[in-house]
Amino acid sequence: MAAKIDFKKSLDGYQARAGQFRVVEIPETRYLMIDGHGDPNTSPAYTGALQALYPVAYKLKFASRRDLDRDYVVPPLEGLWWADDMDAFTVARDKSRWNWTMMLLVPEWIDDAMVEAAVDIVRAAGSAGRVADVRIETLAEGRCVQTLHLGSFDDEAAVLDEMHHEFIPGQGFGLSGKHHEIYLSDVRRVTPDKLRTILRQPVIEAATARHPD
């Protein structure tokens, strides 16, 4: 069997340093996705999303190892976050106003039929949260700015404010897509001050920039 792939080590999009903003080009990437709204700390929809995504992701991993002789580490959880007013992230931090899409990367060699089979298996088990809402979709972010945040999620506001209002316009860019977070730490095992989170923002040339949806 080939060596197990760890995408956190092999993909450039999972590389970032604290205190440094970096412009990166992100290729089109396929994800398992589920949408929702509201505070992730209290929303049953958020809990149900994670309860569905992980079982499907692990079924895919096992099927890939068994049927394709290609093993890999299940990639880190990711999330797209947005609100009608993006200051809900950088100023008010009003989580009740947040919309989100939680995601797990799907390796390029896994086809849609394998995803559908994994979803069907998990659905048949009958205890995987919102598995009926799981979909596979390609995300095309292109040029982005990202950095590594160390610490609590609630301490992200100052970093995002600098990214959105200083670094990005200073590089001649404007905001384009949705705020993207990549969770490199397991919140069940790491104290808030030790969390490692990549903060990513898609950008475009300032002349054609628009406010994120």
C-alpha positions in Angstrom: 0.0 0.0 0.0 1.2 3.5 -0.8 2.1 5.9 2.0 -0.8 7.6 3.8 -1.2 11.1 2.5 -1.6 14.0 5.0 -3.0 17.0 3.2 -2.1 19.3 6.0 1.5 18.7 5.0 1.2 18.3 1.2 -1.2 21.1 0.2 0.0 24.7 0.1 -3.4 26.0 1.1 -2.9 24.4 4.6 0.3 26.3 5.2 0.3 29.6 7.1 2.3 31.5 9.8 1.1 33.5 12.7 1.7 37.2 12.3 2.2 36.9 8.5 -0.4 37.6 5.8 0.3 35.6 2.6 -1.2 35.8 -0.9 -1.9 32.3 -2.1 -3.5 30.8 -5.2 -6.0 28.1 -4.2 -7.0 25.6 -6.9 -10.6 24.3 -7.4 -11.3 21.9 -4.5 -14.1 19.5 -3.9 -15.7 19.3 -0.4 -18.4 17.6 1.5 -20.6 20.5 2.6 -23.5 21.3 4.9 -25.1 24.8 5.3 -26.5 26.4 8.4 -27.2 29.6 10.4 -26.6 30.9 13.9 -24.1 30.6 16.8 -22.1 27.4 16.3 -21.8 27.1 20.1 -25.5 26.8 20.6 -27.0 25.8 17.2 -28.4 22.2 16.9 -28.0 22.6 13.2 -24.2 23.0 13.6 -23.9 20.0 15.9 -26.0 18.0 13.4 -23.7 19.1 10.6 -20.6 17.7 12.2 -22.3 14.5 13.2 -23.1 14.0 9.5 -19.9 15.2 7.8 -17.4 13.1 9.8 -19.0 9.6 9.3 -19.3 10.2 5.6 -15.7 11.4 5.4 -14.4 8.3 7.2 -16.5 6.0 5.0 -14.8 7.6 2.0 -11.3 7.2 3.6 -11.9 3.5 4.3 -13.4 2.9 0.8 -10.4 4.6 -0.8 -8.0 2.5 1.2 -9.9 -0.7 0.5 -10.9 -0.2 -3.2 -8.3 2.1 -4.6 -5.3 1.3 -2.4 -4.9 5.0 -1.5 -5.0 5.9 2.1 -5.0 9.4 3.6 -5.6 11.3 6.8 -9.1 12.8 6.9 -8.5 16.5 6.3 -9.2 19.2 8.9 -12.7 20.7 9.3 -13.2 23.9 7.4 -15.9 26.6 7.4 -17.2 29.4 5.2 -18.7 32.2 7.2 -20.7 35.2 6.2 -23.3 37.7 7.3 -25.4 40.5 5.7 -23.0 42.9 7.4 -19.4 41.5 7.7 -18.8 43.7 10.7 -20.7 41.0 12.5 -17.3 39.2 12.4 -14.8 42.0 13.0 -16.6 44.3 15.3 -19.8 43.1 17.0 -19.0 39.3 16.8 -22.7 38.7 16.9 -22.7 35.0 16.2 -26.5 34.8 16.0 -26.2 36.7 12.7 -23.7 34.3 11.1 -24.3 32.0 8.2 -22.0 29.1 7.6 -21.1 26.2 5.4 -19.0 23.4 7.2 -16.8 21.4 4.9 -14.3 18.5 4.7 -12.0 18.2 1.6 -12.6 15.3 -0.7 -9.4 13.9 -2.5 -9.4 14.4 -6.3 -9.3 10.7 -7.0 -12.6 10.0 -5.2 -15.6 10.3 -7.6 -19.2 11.3 -7.0 -20.4 7.7 -7.1 -18.1 6.9 -4.1 -19.5 9.9 -2.2 -23.1 8.9 -2.9 -22.4 5.4 -1.7 -20.8 6.7 1.5 -23.8 9.0 2.2 -26.2 6.1 1.6 -24.3 3.8 4.0 -24.3 6.5 6.7 -27.9 7.3 6.1 -28.9 3.7 6.4 -27.3 3.6 9.9 -29.8 6.1 11.0 -27.8 8.1 13.6 -25.7 10.6 11.7 -27.2 14.0 12.3 -28.1 15.9 9.1 -26.6 13.3 6.7 -29.5 14.0 4.3 -28.2 17.5 3.9 -24.6 16.5 2.9 -23.6 17.4 -0.6 -20.4 17.5 -2.6 -19.5 20.7 -4.3 -16.5 22.3 -5.9 -15.2 25.5 -4.4 -13.2 27.9 -6.7 -11.6 30.6 -4.5 -8.5 31.5 -6.6 -6.4 34.3 -5.2 -6.7 34.6 -1.4 -5.0 36.1 1.6 -4.5 34.0 4.6 -2.7 33.8 8.0 -2.5 31.6 11.0 -4.4 32.6 14.1 -3.2 31.2 17.5 -5.7 31.3 20.3 -9.4 31.5 20.9 -11.9 31.9 18.1 -13.2 34.9 19.9 -9.9 36.6 19.6 -9.9 36.6 15.8 -11.6 40.0 15.4 -8.4 42.1 15.5 -6.6 39.8 13.0 -9.5 39.9 10.6 -9.9 43.7 11.0 -6.2 44.1 10.0 -6.6 41.7 7.1 -9.8 43.2 5.7 -9.0 46.9 6.3 -5.2 47.2 6.1 -3.4 44.4 4.4 -5.9 43.6 1.6 -6.5 47.1 0.4 -2.8 47.9 0.9 -2.1 45.2 -1.7 -4.5 46.7 -4.2 -7.2 44.0 -3.5 -10.8 44.0 -2.4 -12.8 41.3 -0.6 -14.5 38.8 -2.9 -15.8 35.5 -1.6 -16.7 34.3 1.9 -14.5 34.3 5.0 -12.9 30.9 5.2 -11.5 29.2 8.3 -9.5 25.9 8.5 -9.3 24.3 11.9 -6.0 22.7 12.4 -6.7 21.8 16.1 -9.2 19.5 17.7 -11.3 21.7 19.9 -12.1 18.6 22.1 -8.4 18.2 23.0 -6.9 21.6 22.9 -7.5 24.6 25.2 -8.7 27.7 23.6 -5.3 29.5 23.9 -3.6 26.7 21.9 -6.0 26.6 19.0 -4.5 26.9 15.5 -6.8 28.3 12.8 -6.0 29.4 9.3 -8.0 32.5 8.4 -8.5 32.9 4.6 -10.2 35.6 2.5 -10.6 35.4 -1.2 -9.7 38.7 -3.0 -9.8 40.3 -6.4 -8.3 43.5 -7.9 -9.7 46.5 -6.1 -11.3 48.0 -9.2 -13.7 45.1 -9.5 -14.1 44.3 -5.8 -17.5 43.8 -4.2 -18.7 43.2 -0.7 -18.8 39.5 0.3 -22.2 37.8 -0.1 
